[in-house]
Amino acid sequence: MPMSRRNLVVTSGLFFLGSTRAIGQAAAPSRAPAQTRGPEAALLEALRKNRLPLTMGDRPAGRGWDWLVTEARDARFTLIGEEHGVAETARLSAALFEALRASGYTRMGIELSPVIAQDVETAARRNGLQGILDFFAGPGTWSPMYLREEARFLADVVAAAPRGERVLWGFDREIFSDRYLISRLEARVPPSAREPFARLKEASTGSWARREKDPNAGPPFLFAAEPALVSAVRAAWPRPDRESDLILRTLEESLTINAVARTGTGWASSDRRAQWMRGSLAARLREERARGSSPRVMLKAGYNHMIRGANYVNIFDVGSMTDELAALNGERAFHVIVLPGVGSRQAVMGPGRSFTSVSSDEFDEFRAGDQRLTRVLSNADAGGHEVVDLRALRPLAMRGLESWNADVVRTIHGYDAAVIWKGARASTG
């Protein structure tokens, strides 16, 4: 069947779609906030009161924006956990990185594979936003996470950094750009690895050719093939150069993550992906340390990845390691969850490379509690966008409230701030 973004989430084993919904139904009986009694009522009252306004004109402004910048400036890591496909989130992230540059923020971690992020930056340095759009328009390169507004975000981040710096850090697996990555290897393959490389290339191009003829011909290559195809190339290629080694490891691990999803459990696949993401970030930090550098880093990814502690499906994702890394030097991480609220829309992947705009009131991409986050954190009476200091709510998010809304309790302790959009726009494809 055609690979939609929702199907992509399910196929890759990112989240326990069925089990999370079942937990949400069992643990959070439907009742309006006005009917609550006990400690949850006090928490909801504090949540309603503890809000700062945020405006999004040419640049973000307001007390909420000023507070976000102040808090992020004092942190070693700032993490933006988003629900994908919301235009305002990309604009906020670009503006925040620019505001933090003077405080030592020089790297941006993004939800792309390492070499793709590197080549996106090269394209941006050559031709700005149009360079990124042209890069992703190629037949062998594409990411459903980076639409026009997200491409603008990347272009702005690159433009804010000096030309001599490498600012973008990709830390995720690859999902659709296998043909491009394989083509980057071709001129470097040694004679000993040419035969297994030819099999790898043929399997990838053949898979895409079948899908171009028939979109129902099965999932894309990286979701269907076996990692042994890449393992054979690695075994026959002694001492590859750094970039070739990174491409091979990215392809092999991407195939492995999805193979685990096919043969194992959703949790096992998500955990495998989290370990890859954590290892990718650690590798970039080790490289900086070897150069005598200790940059401040901003990261932007889905909110299931950016949370402190165990995420919504009980995996210690890449976001959980930043606090411990910062604490080693007496520093901290600042975690911000950004969600579409009342009247918002977001882009949802459709057939092929198409996207549609849907109401955020009807859609919860990550299915983290079946919209239980947005139903509680969103403020129906808000006059505009809002910023919530979640840390002030922690004394009220006590043990025992999990039976009322486990995801809201986890969010309050796992994120320091929430940005809730009112009337946000969907990103454009």
C-alpha positions in Angstrom: 0.0 0.0 0.0 1.2 3.6 -0.4 3.5 4.8 2.4 1.8 7.6 4.3 3.6 9.2 7.2 1.2 7.5 9.6 2.0 4.2 7.9 5.7 5.1 8.1 5.3 5.5 11.9 3.6 2.1 12.2 5.9 0.2 9.8 9.1 1.4 11.4 7.9 0.5 14.8 8.3 3.9 16.2 5.4 3.7 18.6 3.0 1.2 20.1 0.0 2.5 18.2 -2.4 -0.1 19.4 -1.1 -0.5 22.9 -0.8 3.2 23.6 -4.4 3.8 22.5 -5.5 1.0 24.7 -3.6 2.4 27.7 -5.1 5.8 27.0 -8.6 4.4 26.9 -8.1 2.4 30.1 -6.2 5.0 32.1 -8.0 8.2 31.0 -11.8 8.0 31.1 -13.4 10.8 29.2 -14.4 13.7 31.4 -14.3 17.4 31.1 -11.8 19.4 33.2 -14.7 21.1 35.0 -15.8 17.8 36.4 -12.5 16.8 37.9 -12.0 16.5 41.7 -9.0 16.1 43.8 -5.3 16.8 43.0 -5.9 16.9 39.2 -8.2 19.9 39.7 -5.4 21.8 41.4 -3.0 20.9 38.6 -5.4 22.0 35.9 -6.0 25.3 37.7 -2.2 26.0 38.0 -1.9 25.0 34.3 -4.5 27.5 33.3 -2.9 30.3 35.2 0.8 29.7 34.5 0.9 31.0 30.9 2.9 33.7 29.1 1.9 35.3 25.8 3.9 34.7 22.6 3.4 36.6 19.3 4.7 35.5 15.9 5.0 38.5 13.7 8.1 39.1 11.6 10.0 37.8 14.7 8.7 36.1 17.9 8.0 38.5 20.7 6.2 38.8 24.0 6.9 37.7 27.6 6.8 34.0 26.6 9.5 34.5 24.0 11.7 36.5 26.3 11.5 33.8 28.9 12.3 31.0 26.5 15.4 32.9 25.3 16.6 33.6 28.8 16.2 30.0 29.9 17.9 28.6 26.8 20.8 30.9 27.0 21.8 29.4 30.4 21.6 25.8 29.1 24.2 23.6 27.4 21.5 21.9 25.3 18.2 23.2 24.2 15.8 20.6 22.8 12.7 21.4 20.7 10.2 18.5 20.8 7.6 19.0 18.1 4.6 17.4 16.4 5.7 17.6 12.8 4.1 19.6 10.0 3.4 23.0 11.8 4.8 26.1 10.1 5.1 28.2 13.2 7.3 25.6 14.9 9.9 25.9 12.2 9.9 29.7 12.4 10.2 29.6 16.2 13.1 27.2 16.0 15.1 29.2 13.5 14.5 32.4 15.5 15.6 30.8 18.7 18.8 29.4 17.3 19.6 32.9 15.9 18.9 34.5 19.3 21.2 31.9 21.0 24.2 32.2 18.7 25.7 34.9 20.8 25.5 32.6 23.9 27.7 30.0 22.2 25.1 27.8 20.4 27.0 26.7 17.2 25.4 23.3 16.4 21.9 22.2 15.4 20.9 18.5 15.7 18.2 17.5 13.3 16.0 14.5 12.5 18.0 13.5 9.4 20.7 10.9 8.8 24.3 12.3 9.3 25.5 12.4 5.6 22.1 13.8 4.4 22.3 16.6 7.0 25.9 17.3 5.9 24.9 17.5 2.2 21.8 19.6 3.0 24.2 22.1 4.6 26.5 22.1 1.6 23.4 22.8 -0.7 22.3 25.6 1.6 25.8 27.2 1.5 25.7 27.1 -2.3 22.2 28.5 -2.9 20.4 29.1 0.4 16.8 27.9 0.6 16.6 27.1 -3.1 19.6 24.8 -2.7 17.8 22.8 0.0 14.6 22.6 -2.0 16.5 21.4 -5.1 18.4 18.8 -3.0 15.1 17.3 -1.7 13.4 17.5 -5.1 15.9 15.0 -6.5 14.5 11.5 -7.3 16.8 9.9 -4.8 16.6 12.3 -1.9 13.5 13.1 0.2 12.4 13.5 3.8 8.8 13.8 4.9 9.9 15.8 8.0 11.3 18.7 6.0 8.7 20.7 4.0 9.1 24.2 2.7 9.0 25.9 6.2 11.4 23.3 7.6 13.7 23.9 4.7 13.6 27.6 5.4 14.5 26.8 9.0 17.5 24.8 7.9 18.6 27.6 5.5 18.3 30.2 8.3 20.3 28.1 10.7 23.1 27.6 8.1 23.0 31.4 7.2 23.4 32.3 10.9 26.6 30.3 11.2 30.1 31.3 9.9 31.1 29.7 6.7 34.0 27.9 8.3 31.7 25.9 10.7 29.8 22.7 10.1 26.5 23.6 11.9 24.0 20.8 11.1 24.3 17.5 12.9 22.1 14.7 11.6 21.6 12.0 14.2 18.7 9.9 12.9 18.6 6.8 10.6 17.7 7.1 6.9 14.3 6.3 5.5 14.0 7.2 1.8 17.4 8.4 0.5 19.2 5.1 0.0 19.7 5.6 -3.7 21.5 8.8 -3.1 23.7 7.4 -0.3 24.6 4.4 -2.4 25.5 6.7 -5.3 27.8 8.6 -3.0 29.8 5.4 -2.4 30.1 4.2 -6.0 33.3 6.0 -7.0 35.1 4.9 -3.8 34.3 1.2 -3.7 37.5 -0.9 -3.7 37.8 -3.9 -6.1 37.3 -6.3 -3.2 33.8 -4.9 -2.5 32.5 -4.3 -6.0 30.4 -7.5 -6.2 28.5 -7.1 -3.0 28.1 -3.4 -3.7 26.6 -4.2 -7.1 24.0 -6.5 -5.4 23.2 -3.7 -2.9 22.7 -1.1 -5.7 20.6 -3.4 -7.8 18.3 -4.2 -4.8 17.8 -0.5 -4.0 17.2 0.6 -7.6 15.0 -2.4 -8.3 12.8 -1.7 -5.3 12.2 1.9 -6.3 11.6 0.9 -9.9 8.9 -1.5 -8.8 7.2 1.2 -6.6 7.3 3.7 -9.4 5.4 1.3 -11.6 3.0 0.3 -8.8 2.9 2.2 -5.5 1.3 -0.9 -3.9 4.4 -3.0 -4.8 5.5 -3.1 -1.2 7.3 -0.7 1.2 10.4 1.3 0.2 13.8 -0.4 0.1 14.9 0.5 3.6 11.7 -0.9 5.1 11.8 -4.2 3.3 15.4 -5.3 2.5 17.8 -7.2 4.8 20.8 -5.6 6.5 23.0 -8.4 5.2 23.1 -6.6 1.9 25.1 -3.8 3.5 27.0 -6.1 5.9 28.5 -7.9 3.0 29.8 -4.7 1.5 31.3 -3.7 4.8 33.0 -7.1 5.3 34.6 -6.8 1.8 35.7 -3.1 2.3 38.7 -2.9 4.7 39.4 0.5 6.2 36.9 2.7 4.4 37.3 6.4 4.6 35.3 8.2 7.3 32.4 9.3 5.1 32.0 5.9 3.3 32.1 4.2 6.7 29.4 6.5 8.0 27.2 5.9 4.9 27.6 2.1 5.2 26.8 2.1 8.9 23.8 4.4 8.4 22.4 2.1 5.7 23.1 -1.0 7.7 21.5 0.3 10.9 18.5 1.8 9.1 17.8 -1.6 7.6 18.3 -3.3 10.9 15.9 -1.0 12.8 13.2 -1.8 10.3 14.0 -5.5 10.2 13.5 -5.5 14.0 10.1 -3.9 13.4 9.1 -6.7 11.0 10.4 -9.6 13.1 10.3 -8.3 16.6 8.3 -5.8 18.6 7.6 -2.1 18.2 9.4 -1.4 21.5 12.5 -3.3 20.3 12.6 -1.3 17.0 12.1 2.0 18.7 14.8 1.2 21.2 17.2 0.2 18.5 16.5 3.5 16.7 17.0 5.4 20.0 20.4 3.8 20.5 21.5 4.8 17.0 20.4 8.4 17.7 22.1 8.5 21.0 25.3 7.1 19.5 25.2 9.6 16.6 25.0 12.5 18.9 27.7 11.1 21.1 30.0 10.7 18.1 29.6 14.3 17.1 30.3 15.5 20.7 33.4 13.3 20.8 34.7 14.8 17.5 34.2 18.3 19.0 36.0 17.3 22.2 38.9 16.0 20.1 39.2 19.4 18.6 39.1 21.1 22.0 35.6 22.4 21.5 32.6 22.2 23.7 29.7 23.8 21.7 26.3 24.5 23.0 23.8 22.5 20.9 20.2 22.9 19.9 18.2 19.9 18.8 14.9 19.7 17.0 13.0 16.4 16.5 9.7 14.7 17.3 8.6 15.2 20.9 8.9 11.5 21.6 12.6 11.8 21.1 13.4 15.1 22.9 11.8 14.3 26.3 13.9 13.9 29.5 13.8 10.4 31.0 11.7 7.6 29.6 9.6 8.8 26.6 5.9 8.0 26.0 6.6 4.4 25.1 9.1 3.9 27.9 12.3 4.2 25.9 15.3 6.3 27.0 15.6 8.2 23.8 18.3 10.7 22.6 16.8 13.5 24.7 17.3 11.6 27.9 21.1 11.7 27.5 21.5 15.5 27.2 20.8 16.2 30.9 23.4 13.7 32.1 26.0 15.0 29.7 25.4 18.6 30.8 25.5 17.6 34.5 29.0 16.3 34.1 30.2 19.9 33.8 27.7 21.5 36.1 25.4 22.5 33.3 21.8 21.6 32.3 19.5 20.9 29.3 16.4 22.9 28.6 13.5 20.8 27.0 10.7 22.6 25.2 7.6 20.7 23.8 5.8 22.6 21.0 2.3 21.5 20.1 -0.5 22.7 17.9 -3.5 23.9 19.9 -7.0 25.3 19.3 -7.8 26.0 15.7 -4.4 24.8 14.4 -3.6 22.8 11.3 -0.7 20.6 10.3 0.7 18.9 7.3 0.1 15.1 7.0 1.8 12.9 4.5 -0.3 11.5 1.7 0.4 9.3 -1.3 3.7 9.7 -3.0 5.3 13.0 -2.0 2.0 14.8 -1.4 0.8 16.4 1.8 -2.6 17.5 3.1 -3.5 20.0 5.7 -5.6 18.6 8.6 -7.1 20.0 11.7 -4.8 19.4 14.7 -8.0 18.8 16.8 -8.6 15.6 14.8 -5.0 14.4 14.4 -2.3 13.3 16.8 0.7 12.0 14.8 2.6 10.4 17.6 -0.5 9.0 19.3 1.0 9.8 22.6 -2.0 9.1 24.7 -4.5 9.6 21.8 -4.5 13.4 22.0 -4.5 13.5 25.8 -1.6 16.0 25.7 -3.3 18.6 23.4 -6.7 18.2 25.1 -5.2 19.1 28.5 -2.3 21.5 27.7 -4.3 23.5 25.1 -6.3 26.5 26.4 -9.6 26.9 24.6 -9.9 30.5 26.0 -6.4 31.6 24.8 -6.2 34.9 23.1 -3.1 33.7 21.1 -0.1 31.6 21.3 1.1 30.7 24.8 4.2 29.5 26.7 3.8 27.4 29.9 6.6 27.0 32.5 6.0 23.3 33.3 8.6 23.3 36.1 6.3 25.3 38.3 3.7 22.5 38.0 5.9 19.7 39.2 5.0 19.9 42.9 1.4 19.3 41.8 2.1 16.5 39.3 2.4 14.0 42.1 2.6 10.2 42.2 -0.9 8.8 41.7 -2.0 11.2 39.0 -0.9 8.7 36.4 -4.3 7.1 36.6 -5.8 10.4 35.6 -3.4 11.3 32.7 0.0 9.6 32.7 1.2 11.5 29.6 0.6 14.9 31.0 2.4 14.0 34.2 5.3 12.6 32.2 5.4 15.7 30.1 5.5 18.1 33.1 8.5 16.2 34.5 10.2 15.5 31.1 9.8 19.0 29.6 10.6 22.3 31.1 8.4 24.4 28.9 5.5 24.0 26.5 4.7 26.2 23.6 1.0 25.9 22.5 0.0 27.4 19.2 -3.4 28.9 18.6 -4.5 28.9 15.0 -1.1 27.6 13.7 -0.7 26.9 10.0 0.2 23.7 8.3 3.6 23.4 6.7 3.5 23.4 2.9 4.9 20.6 0.7 
